Structures are given as C-alpha cells and as structure tokens.
C-alpha cells in the first residue's frame, strides 16, 4: 500500500490522529478529499470514517480544537460535521448498507472500514488513508481506485447494476464526476446506467437539480449533457431539452441540430462567466424551437421561439422544483430577449434601438450581450467574425449613450401616480398608454429627457383622451 504521510500537511490530521490514539479509535480520511489530494485539486471538505461512533468522536474533537461553532449532528444518518479553519469536517461511523427497491434510503448497520468502502459509489471515492499511529498515512485501496485514478476512469466498486439500482442518484454522480474531472465512465458501468435509467424516477427533483447544478458549474457542461443524453437520463429528467435533438430535412433543406447548438452556446457562456443562471439561460434559450418549427418557402423557420421559450421557463422550473424567484425571472428575461440584439447588430445601429435595448434589459444588459455573442456558433469563420464585430459596435454605442444619458435603471420623469393625480384618474389602461407614450418619446429622441418636456407631452397626450387637468 502507498504511504501518503508526506501529503497530510494540514495540522488537523495530527490532532485527529492524537485523539484516535487517546480514545483507542480507528479513524480514516476517505472519499473525495483523498481523490482530490491525489489529483492535486484543492479541497476543503474532508470525510472521515470512524470505527465506532462518528458523532462521539466529532464532539470530542471539537472540544480538543476549541471549535466555537460546535458540532452539527445528524443522528438519523449517524454523521456529525464541524468547521475548523476554513475546513468542513464530516465524521461517520463505519457502516454497511442494504436497500429497499422503492427507496434510496439504506438500512444501516455498524460495520468495518472494508464494509464502508464497499458502500462507496466509485472506486476513486473508496480510497482511504489511515490516521492511526501504527500505519499513519497508509492508503487502503481494495478496488484498485488508484489505478482507475491514473487511467481517468469512473467505475463502481461492486456490480454496477446493484450500485445504481440501490441508489440511482449515483448515475448522475458518475456523469458529474466524469464531466468535472475529465474522466471516462468505464464501459460496463455506463451500460448499467443505461439499463437502470428508469430508476431515476425514485429520486427527488431537488437532488436531481443539485447534480445538474454541479454539472452546469463545470468548465465544459456540454460533456455532462452529452453523457446524460447517451445514457437515456436526459429524456427522463429534462425531456424539453431532449426534444431539441436531431435534424429534419425537407426538399433537401435541413436545419442545424439545436441540441448540439445549445450545448455549444452553454460552453461559450461558461468560458466567459461563472454565473450559473446565465448558463441556464443559455441551456434554455432555444427550448421552444421544436414547438414552433415550420418548413415554409423552401426554408425552416422558428418564429417567436424566444417568446414561447420565455413562457416555458416557469413550467420547466416548476417541473424541476427549481427556485421560482428572481433567478427564474432572470433566466426567463434573457430567454425572451436573446434575439433582441440581433436586428440591432445587423442593421444600421440607431440611438433609439440601443436605448430601448438598454432600458428593457436594465442591469442584465451585459449578461444578455454575453448570451447573444455566445449564440454565434457558425462554422463559417468569416460569418462568425462579422457578427462578433457587429456586437462590438453595439457595445461601443451602448457606452456612448451611457455616458450621455444612463438608461439601464432609468425611469421616465413622469410616472403613473403623477398622471392619475393630474387628470383625476384611477389605475387604468389610459394611464399606462400615456406613460408608455412619454417613455417611447424619450427613448426615440423626440423629446429631451427632462421633467418639463415629459410633463408638457403628458398634457398634450391627455387632450387626445379628452382629459382636463384638475385645478388645484
């Protein structure tokens, strides 16, 4: 077995080892921390297996380390967690597990380190390092995880059909690890994912989204979504995205594969932004194309897909049990607006068109432009460069207008309350029409952006509705 004593540099290991000796307890650091340590990836989460009570050991360690926050105990799972100098330390008693087919919640019994390693999801996550004085730093690797680590392979320690049937969430974890680490899922393991794909239905949407989020936060999310598709899981967990797949040909005319295009856009966005919700906007930006696809006039069209797509976002978020708050509204807004900048960039760029884009996008303008630029996936380099140059011009025009009159968070100088007060109106369509008329006049440059000009225009518009200002 390999001796990794020299790799256990953090002082917390010596404290744990000392306590293990004092209490005559066997303790091992296991799982993701060991994997990342061997891959030279920084990791602040440490999992420890204790032969005995993980909770009792954690409580004793917290006293030894004088942790101010104390220990968070999860008795149903037999685990305890404490934070120490920027680290998150989790302790669990060594255990063996058995499963009921209709649940991923295991029946747990006390066990040995060997039992605990057998219940781990993948060989590279079953690696354990001893923190005991007699063999401190020694690696225990019963499933050749070190070899799989060097060969960049994701493989289950035991029969993959049993592993995935027992806990189907592990199928998503396999894909997430492959995507995050740039590993390959071993052939028999991947076949087992395909065979057990229907089992994903017993997993809660919240846990599924947790894994999707982690895939979305990787450097190249497309790798994860390609594996989700090939494994048959994508159709189960996100059928709306799966429907984007494929190319239809009529009269010799085909359209691009919108699924592959979408994944390229997600990767393009991911290369310039860590904002997960911007990445989700990229993932869903063409989600309505299968609903509006038509072949007419010897060409394929997808008219209004951005507006229909925006309407689908709340449905998708509800389906996945994702947050229905400002994050959902942000994604919905970008999906609905992702075509707005195209005509501006293609045509002669007018102040009016750019002002409207700035006003409607508001503080999300920069993110919208990142999405629009990421949406350029043409294989023809000359065409691609032309579009990118057009967007550079749009950005230049935005900067000029921002310096002249900041529009992103701008509100017209005459609001609905003043309109109602001036003409003695109650909230109504008329009030909205007058307000929009003033806003449009300012954005189009017909009047200056001042209270006096807006107020006078309000009085003029009021005459069209036969409204008379109330005398005070």
N, C-alpha and C positions, 0 to 999 in steps of 0.2 A: 504494500500500500504506500501511496505517496505521502511524504511528510511535508505539511504546509505550515509548520510552526512559524517560519520566517514571514509568512503572509498575514499572520494575525497581529497586525500592528496596533490596532486600537486598544487603549488601556482597559476598555470594558471587558475584553476577553480574559485578561488576567484576574479581574475582580470576580467574574463568573467562575473561573477555574478555582480560585481560592475558596469561594463559597461551596462549590461542589465537593472540595476536599473536606471542608469543615462539617458538612452535613452528610458526608458519605453518599453523595448522589451522582449518578451518571448523567452528564449533560453534553449535548452535541449542537453545533450550529449546522443548520440544514437548509436545503432548498435553494431559493432564488439568490440569496446572498452568496452562497458557495459558488453557484453557477456564474454569477456576475464577477465574483472575485477572480475566478479562473479565466474569465474573458476580459479582465481589466476594465470592467464597466463600474463606475461609481454606484454604490447602493447604500441607502440609509435605512432600509428596512431589514431587520435581522430576525429570523425564525429559529427558535431553539426547541429541541426535543429533550424532555426530562424523563428519565425512568423513575417515575413516581408522580407526585403532584406538581404540575407546571404552575398552578396558581400559588401554592405554598412557596415554591422556590422564588417566583417573581416577587412576592410580598417580602420575603427575606432579603432579596437583592435590593429592592427599593430602599429598605432601611439602611443597608450597607452603603449604598451610593448616596443616601440622603436626598432622594428624589422628592422635590417639593409637591409635585402634582399627584404623587401616589400611584396606585395601580388600578387600571380599568379591568374589572373581572367579568368574564362571560362564562358563567357556570354551566349553562346549557351546552356549551361547546368545550368546556374544560380548559379554556385558554385565559391568559392574562396578558395585558400589554402595559408597558411603561415607556416613558420618553426620557432620554438621557443624552444631553449634549448634542442635540440635533438628530439623534437616532431614535428609531421606533423599534423597541424590542418586544417580541411576542414569544410567550412560553406556552408549551402544551405538553401534557403527559404523553409518553409513548403509547400508541394505541393501535388496535386492529379494528377493521370496519367490515360490516356486511350491509347489504342494501335490500330494500323492498322495491320491486319493479316500478311501482307507481309513485315513487318519491326519490329525490336525490339526497334526502337526509339519511345519513347512515345510522345503523345500530352500532354503538361504540363500546368496546371493551378494553381494559388495560392490556398492554402488550409490551413487546420489546422494541429496540431500535430496528431490528430486522422487520418486525410487523409494520412499523411506522413507514419504513422505506417502501414496503410493498404497496401501501395505500397511496403513494405519491402518483401524480398524473403522468410524469415523463421521466425517463432515465436521467436526463440532465438536471432534473429537480429533485432527484432522490439522493444526491451526493451529500454526505455528512462529514463534518470534521470534529474530532474529539476535542473536548476542552478539559479532559480529565488528566491528572498529573502523570499517570503511568503511560499514557500514549498521546499526550497533548500534541495537537497539530496533525494527527494521523487521519488520512482520508479513508472513509468507508464507502466503497463503490460496488455494491453487489450486482448491478445490472449493466456494467460497462458504460456508465454515463460519461466517464472521462473520454472514452473512445468516440462516443457519439458527439461529444462537445467538440473534439478536434476535427471530426468529419462534418460538423454542422448539420446534425440530423436530429429530428424530433421523433421519438419513439416511446411507446408505453412500456413500463417495466414488465407488466403481465399481459395476458391476452387482451388485445385492443378492443375486441367486441365486448368483453366483460367490463373493461375500464370505461368505455363510452356509454354502455347501457346503464351501468351503475350511476354514473354522473355525466349526463350529456353535455353539461357546460364545458367539460374538458375538450370537447370537439372544437368549440370556439377558442378555448385557451391554446390549443395546438396551433390553430391558424394565427392567433395573435402573436405567439412566440416566434413562429416561422417568419412572420412579417416584421416583427421588431428586431430580431436577431439576424435576419437574412439566412435562415436555415431552411432545409428541405424536410418535409414530412415524409418519413420512411414509407415505402410503397404499401405494405400490409396495414400499417397504421392509417394511411389515408383511405384505403379501401374500406376499412372498418368505419371510418367517419361517414362515408357514402352509404354503407349498409344501415347505419344507425341514425341517419339524418332525421327520421320521423320522431325519434326520441326527444328532439329539441323542444317538442310541444309541451313537455312537463316542466320546462324551465320558465321562470317568471320573466316577463318583458324587461323588468328592471335589471335583472342580472345579464340578460342578453345585451341591453343597451350599454351596460358597464363595459362589456368586452368590445362592443362596436366602438365606443369612445376611445378605448385604448388602441384599437386598430387605426382609427382616424388620427390619433396623435403620433403615429409613427412617421418616419421620414418619407416613406413611399406607401401610402394607404392602398394604392391600386393592387399591390401584391396580395394584401389580405382579401380584398374583394374578389380578385380572380380565384383565389382558393375557396372562398365562400361559394362562388358560382360553380366551380368544378365539383365541389363536394355535395352539391344539391341543397346546401343550407340556405343560400341566399333566397331561393324561391319560398322557403319556409318562413324566414324571418323578415324579409323585405321584398315581397312579391312585386311591388310597384317598380322597384329598381330592376328586377329581373326581366320585366316586360320590355325594357329598353333594348334588349339583346337582339342581334340579327339584322340582316339587310334584306329588304324586299325589292324585287326587280320587276318592272313592268315596261313593256315596249323597249327593252334594252336599257332602261334608266333605273339606276339604283341610288339609294341614299346611304349616307355613312352609318356605320354601326354606332348608334347613340349610346350604347353601354360602354364601349371602348373609348368613345369620345369623352364621356362623362368621367371615366377614371383618369384620363389624361388631364382633364381640367382640374380634378381634385389634386393630382400630383403637382400640377403647375402652381396652384394656390399654396400647397404645402411647402413648396420651395421658397416662398416669399413671406409666409405668415404662419404663426403657431396658433392663431385664433381658430379653435375647433368649430365654432359656429359659422365662420366664414367657409371652412372646409365642408360643413354640412350644406351650406348654400350651394357650393359647387357640386356636391353629390346630387342635390335635388333640382338643379337649375333647369334641366330638360325633362323632368319627371313626367310632364303631361304630353310629351310628344307622341307616345303611342295612342293617346286618346283623340288627337286632332289630326293625325297623319292622313293626307289625301294625295291622290295622284290626279293632277288636272293640268291640261295644257302642256302635256309631254314633260311634266316636272313634278317633283314631290314637294309638298308644302306642309308646314306645321304652324299654320296661322293661330295666333293668340295663345301659343303654348305657355308663354310666360305668365299670362293672366290666369289661365286654368291651373297652371302649376302652383301659383301663389294660393289659390283656393284649396289645393290639395294638402298644403303643408299642415294646417291644423289637424286634418284627418290622419295624416301619417304620424304626427307627434302623439296624437291620442292612441293610435294603434300600437305604437311602441312604448307608450307611457313615458314619453319624454316631457320635459317641463313646458307647460303651456303659458309661459310668462313672456317677458321682454325678449328672451333668447329665441323663442319660437317666432315672435313678431319680427325680429331682426332677420331671421332666415327667410320668412315669408316676404318681407320687403325686398330683399336682394333678389330673390327668385322672380318676383313680379317686375323688377326694374332692370334685369340683366340685359335686356335688349334696348333700353332707353338710350344708351350712349352710342349705339351703332349708327343710326342715321345722322347723328351729330358729327361723328368721325368721318363718315363717308361724304357728306355734303359740305358745302361752304359753311364754316362754323360761325354762327351768329351769336352776338351777345345774348339775345333773347333766349335762344335754345339752351345755352350754357347756364344762364341764370335759373331757368326752370329746372334743369337737372340738379343744380346746386341746392335749390330750395326744396325740391321733393326728396332728395337723398339726405339732406341735412348733414348731421355729424357722421353718417355712414358713407359719405361720398368716396373717401379714399378706398374703403373696402369694396365698394361697388366697382370702382375702376380696376382694382386688382382682379376681381372676378371677371370683368369684361376682357381684360388683357389675357387672363388665363384661358378664356374661352376660345382664343385663337389657336387652333390646332392644325391648321392647313399643312399638308406635306410639301406644298409648293413654297419654297423659301421666299421667293420674290413677293408673292401674295401676302404671306405672313408678315414680312417686314413692312409692307405697305400699311397694313392695318395697325401695326405697332407704332409706326411713325405718326399715323393719324391720331392715335391716342396721346402721343407726346404733345401734339398740337393742342388737343383738348385740355390736357393738364396745364399747358402754358397759358391758355385762355382763362382757365379757372383761377390761376394765380394772379393774373392781371385784374380780373374782376373782384377777387377777394381784397386786393389792395385798394381798389376803388370803392366798392360797397360790399361789405361782408354779407353774404346771403344765406349761408348754411343754417344759422339759427335765427335768421331774420323773420320778423313778423310785421305785416302791414301796419302803418302808423294809425290806421283807423280800424278798430275791432268791432265785433258784433254788438258788444254792450253799448258802444257809442252810437251805432246805427239805430238800435232799438230806442235808446234814450232820446236821440234827435227827432225821430219820427213817431214816437209813442207806439212802437211795435212790440209784439211778443215774439218769442223764438219762432221762426218760420222760414220757408224756402226763400221768401223775398229777401230776408236779412242775409242769408247765405249767398244769394246771387249778387247783391250789392257788394258784399265783402270780397267775393271772388273777382268781380269786375275791377275793383280797385287794385287788388293784388296783381291781376293779369296786366293791367295798365303799367304798373311799376316794373314788373318783370320784362315787359315788352319794350320798355324805354319810352313809353308815350307820355308819361309824366315823371317828374323827379321824385325821388324817394324822400318826401317831406310831409309833415302833418298838414301843412296848409294846402298843398297840391292834392293830397288824398281827400281832405275834408271838402274841398270845392268840388271834386269829382263825385263825391258821395251825394252832394246836394243836387248836382246835375242828373245823376242816375235816379235819384229819388223822384224827380219830375216825371220820368218815364213811367213810373209806377203810380203817378198821381198822388205822391206823398208830400205833405207840407210839414216843414219843421215846426216843432212845438215852441211857442214863445215862452221865455222864462221871465 
